[in-house]
């Protein structure tokens, strides 16, 4: 179970249009990043450089957004050679949405 600090980090991660866009893009990595040549985007993750290009932002800006998503637990990052690859953590996203529904008193 997440602590209040973890939840506030998650809320902060979700409170950004670029970060939500990243999560949407990573939901269908083959569709949005199928031309990634260094690794299968669905199996291994998507290179941070391609995410920056998809957002049309500088790499440091994309890296900051990705780090906040990682801190919130919504993505995992693995390094391979000189690249870092990102994947959604579906279980963490589902847990957050369940928690948010319960907090808001929404019916499932």
C-alpha positions as CSV (number, residue, x, y, z in Angstrom):
1,X,0.0,0.0,0.0
2,X,1.2,3.5,-0.9
3,X,1.9,6.1,1.8
4,X,0.6,9.6,1.7
5,X,3.9,10.8,0.4
6,X,3.8,8.3,-2.4
7,X,0.3,9.3,-3.3
8,X,1.2,13.0,-3.4
9,X,4.1,12.1,-5.7
10,X,1.7,10.2,-7.9
11,X,-0.8,13.1,-7.9
12,X,2.0,15.4,-9.0
13,X,3.0,13.0,-11.7
14,X,-0.5,12.9,-13.1
15,X,-1.0,16.6,-12.9
16,X,0.8,17.4,-16.1
17,X,-0.4,17.2,-19.7
18,X,3.0,16.1,-21.1
19,X,3.2,13.3,-18.5
20,X,-0.3,12.1,-19.3
21,X,0.7,12.1,-23.0
22,X,3.7,10.0,-22.2
23,X,1.5,7.5,-20.4
24,X,-0.9,7.4,-23.4
25,X,1.9,6.9,-25.9
26,X,3.5,4.2,-23.8
27,X,0.1,2.4,-23.6
28,X,0.6,1.5,-27.3
29,X,4.3,1.4,-27.8
30,X,4.2,-0.6,-31.0
31,X,1.8,1.9,-32.6
32,X,3.7,5.0,-31.6
33,X,7.3,3.8,-31.6
34,X,7.2,0.8,-33.9
35,X,10.2,2.2,-35.9
36,X,12.5,2.0,-32.8
37,X,15.4,-0.1,-34.1
38,X,17.4,-0.7,-31.0
39,X,14.9,-2.9,-29.1
40,X,11.3,-4.0,-29.4
41,X,9.3,-1.2,-27.8
42,X,6.5,-3.4,-26.5
43,X,8.9,-6.0,-24.9
44,X,11.9,-3.8,-23.8
45,X,10.4,-0.3,-23.6
46,X,10.8,2.9,-25.5
47,X,14.0,4.9,-25.7
48,X,13.9,8.2,-23.9
49,X,15.1,10.0,-27.0
50,X,12.1,8.9,-29.0
51,X,9.8,10.0,-26.2
52,X,11.4,13.4,-26.3
53,X,10.9,13.6,-30.0
54,X,7.2,12.5,-29.7
55,X,6.7,15.3,-27.2
56,X,8.6,17.8,-29.3
57,X,10.7,18.8,-26.3
58,X,14.4,18.8,-25.4
59,X,15.8,15.6,-24.0
60,X,16.4,17.1,-20.5
61,X,12.8,18.2,-20.4
62,X,11.6,14.7,-21.3
63,X,14.0,13.2,-18.9
64,X,12.5,15.3,-16.0
65,X,9.0,14.3,-16.9
66,X,10.0,10.6,-17.1
67,X,11.8,10.8,-13.8
68,X,8.6,12.2,-12.1
69,X,6.6,9.4,-13.6
70,X,9.2,6.9,-12.4
71,X,9.1,8.4,-8.9
72,X,5.4,8.0,-8.9
73,X,5.8,4.3,-9.9
74,X,4.0,4.7,-13.2
75,X,6.9,3.7,-15.4
76,X,10.0,1.5,-15.1
77,X,13.3,2.5,-16.6
78,X,16.0,0.1,-17.7
79,X,19.3,1.0,-19.2
80,X,20.9,-0.9,-22.0
81,X,24.2,0.3,-23.4
82,X,23.9,4.1,-23.7
83,X,20.1,4.2,-23.8
84,X,17.4,4.2,-21.2
85,X,14.1,2.5,-22.0
86,X,10.7,3.2,-20.4
87,X,7.7,1.0,-20.0
88,X,4.4,1.6,-18.2
89,X,3.8,-0.2,-15.0
90,X,0.2,-1.3,-15.5
91,X,-0.3,-2.6,-12.0
92,X,0.8,0.7,-10.4
93,X,-1.5,2.6,-12.7
94,X,-4.4,0.4,-11.8
95,X,-3.6,0.7,-8.1
96,X,-3.6,4.5,-8.4
97,X,-6.9,4.6,-10.2
98,X,-8.5,2.2,-7.7
99,X,-7.2,4.4,-4.8
100,X,-8.5,7.6,-6.6
101,X,-11.9,6.1,-7.1
102,X,-12.1,5.1,-3.4
103,X,-10.9,8.5,-2.3
104,X,-13.5,10.3,-4.4
105,X,-16.2,7.9,-3.3
106,X,-16.9,7.0,-6.9
107,X,-18.7,3.7,-7.7
108,X,-16.6,1.3,-9.8
